[in-house]
Amino acid sequence: MFRSMSPIDRSAYGVTAALLSLAFACTPSSGAAEAPREPGSPASADQGTAEQATAEQPVSLSAKYAQYFPIGAAVDPGSYQTHAALLERHFNSITTENEMKFESLQKTEGVFDYTAADTMVAYARSHGMKVRGHALVWHRQTPDWVFKDGSGAPVSKAGLLSRLKSHIDHVVGHFKGSVYAWDVVNEAIMDDGKYRTANEAEADQRSPWHGILGTSYIAEAFKYAHAADPDAKLFYNEYRNYIPEKRQAVYEMLKQLLADGVPVHGVGLQCHLSIEPSQVQGNHGYYQTVKELETTIELYSSLGLDVQVTELDLSLYVPGIKYTPDQYYTTATFTPELAAKQAARYGEFFELFRKHRSQITGVTFWGIADDNTWLSEFSSGRKDFPLLFDAEHRPKPAFERVTTF
Ligand code: G3I
């Protein structure tokens, strides 16, 4: 989606950021077309010469990580233009934030609208960026018609499977050769390790896919996607994979899918992280440690699956604490101390990702800069500052931290 740029306001760490920005200023894109690289393959000659920051030749995040993994960003139809300088300088992969979801591509049965997604894919390809597809099957952002028959009653199993197949055939077929990896199924397991069903307490947590098809929709979706594009890497994507019960349940599910010959190639760790783990035992954030995430990476890769970090950001808010509006962060209260703390935490996770470079085939941020993040979009008006670049598109201390090694 296109969120308007926030007004330029002075952050408390503005002096630090301004100094950094002198050294890390963005350069305009060359606009040169080049073929997307395979994960881990060397960066282009242009990026390869930009690894060291100088006033004339600023460091590029994706070049710095060229021997590790591609660096991606979720983009929307506005941000790939408004943030083009950052995107083209620092990222070599994109994910469309909402534009490849079911409701975006097939709002009405049989009517596919690829306009927004196609434009973004064309942009990525013309800048040598890889494209991850997100997401074919999810309990959210899927139109109601998918689950209903002509009279408004729940559609039959056969009817829903046919719609699932038709959607995947069309979409994966359409992007064949452009999208190298798909999040085929998103968020099928709850934090307690049980499958997400149609009976979850909160309405927006319910899965009509499971309600009608049981767990069978998961395997079928992967099979349909593989048939539509045998070359695409197919991922199961999930959040809070560091919770032990959830991690284990995802592992068991993937293991069974593989044993059944289902074409699953990788697992996505969303990694919507926080500035520190929760102190509240039992809260999901209690397990949000580097150690737990490392266990997750090792467990999933023991199945021979690729691991990708698919939706990385690092919120200032700690799970388990109830913040009131007077405690919400602003650019004025995002102090140098907080920025340093965020940088240190980002640094620890990137150290982990680098350590596991042989298992991790991509790291994607869920956004580009702090002026355009889903975490600031809640109706509460709560602002967050979760990315490596600030609202003025200057590199934050976290950027320096993850590029210093
Ligand atoms: O498109 C409508 C627009 O027409 C309307 O005017 C506007 C009014 O609110 O809403 C727009 O839809 C919004 C949509 O984003 C596109 O902008 C929805 O309200 C909003 O809920 C939706 O939020 C997206 C969210 O997924 C939906 O669950 C976020 O942008 C997107 O960042 C977020 O991404 C998810 C991943 O797909 C899966 N993992 C978690 C991640 C963060 O929640």
Boltz pocket constraint, residues with backbone or C-beta under 6 A from the ligand:
constraints:
  - pocket:
      binder: B
      contacts: [[A, 1], [A, 2], [A, 97], [A, 98], [A, 140], [A, 141], [A, 186], [A, 239], [A, 270], [A, 311], [A, 374]]
      max_distance: 6.0
